[in-house]
């Protein structure tokens, strides 16, 4: 028996830097990293908006011309307690 909430979830952590804005967008996406990478490549090549959906169902739309960089990774697991490394 496991009590982890994210046991079956395969969410990817996505960070998008937007030109001329100091903060970045950071959210979890249910799409695979390969699917996210393909969507970014398509948006950049077509100069069309990048559209992704986060794990809560919200759509994130970023104009391709404003994308600084996109970082795709796995969300880190929070560790609680003494000696957690």
QUILINCOR-V249619 format. One record per residue. N is the residue number from 1. RES is the residue in one letter. SS is DSSP state (H for helix, E for strand, - for the rest). PSI is psi in degrees with one decimal (NA if undefined). OMEGA is omega as a letter, one per 40 degrees, with the letter a starting at -180 (NA if undefined). Layout:
# QUILINCOR-V249619
N;RES;SS;PSI;OMEGA / N;RES;SS;PSI;OMEGA
This chain:
# QUILINCOR-V249619
1;X;-;130.4;a / 2;X;-;142.4;i / 3;X;-;6.8;i / 4;X;-;133.0;i / 5;X;-;-31.8;a / 6;X;-;23.6;a / 7;X;-;-48.8;a / 8;X;-;-9.6;a / 9;X;-;138.3;i / 10;X;-;48.3;a / 11;X;-;147.4;i / 12;X;E;140.6;i / 13;X;E;127.0;a / 14;X;E;131.6;i / 15;X;E;127.9;a / 16;X;E;121.9;i / 17;X;E;135.9;a / 18;X;E;133.5;a / 19;X;-;137.3;i / 20;X;-;17.1;i / 21;X;-;129.7;a / 22;X;-;-28.5;i / 23;X;-;167.5;a / 24;X;E;158.5;i / 25;X;E;134.0;i / 26;X;E;123.8;a / 27;X;E;164.0;i / 28;X;E;138.3;a / 29;X;E;137.6;a / 30;X;-;-14.5;i / 31;X;-;154.8;i / 32;X;-;156.0;i / 33;X;H;-35.2;i / 34;X;H;-40.2;i / 35;X;H;-39.3;i / 36;X;H;-45.0;i / 37;X;H;-41.7;i / 38;X;H;-40.5;i / 39;X;H;-39.4;i / 40;X;H;-45.6;i / 41;X;H;-41.8;i / 42;X;H;-43.3;i / 43;X;H;-41.9;a / 44;X;H;-39.8;a / 45;X;H;-34.8;a / 46;X;H;-7.5;a / 47;X;-;40.3;i / 48;X;-;160.3;a / 49;X;-;142.4;i / 50;X;E;123.6;a / 51;X;E;119.6;i / 52;X;E;156.0;i / 53;X;E;129.2;i / 54;X;E;178.3;a / 55;X;-;-14.1;i / 56;X;-;-1.3;i / 57;X;-;3.6;i / 58;X;-;137.8;i / 59;X;E;134.0;i / 60;X;E;122.2;a / 61;X;E;122.5;a / 62;X;E;128.4;i / 63;X;-;136.0;a / 64;X;H;-35.8;a / 65;X;H;-17.8;a / 66;X;H;-4.8;a / 67;X;E;122.7;i / 68;X;E;-54.0;i / 69;X;E;161.7;i / 70;X;E;126.0;i / 71;X;E;128.3;a / 72;X;E;129.6;a / 73;X;E;-175.0;i / 74;X;E;138.2;i / 75;X;-;141.8;i / 76;X;-;146.3;i / 77;X;-;131.5;i / 78;X;-;133.0;i / 79;X;-;138.6;a / 80;X;-;140.9;i / 81;X;-;172.9;i / 82;X;-;140.7;i / 83;X;-;5.2;i / 84;X;-;121.4;a / 85;X;-;NA;NA
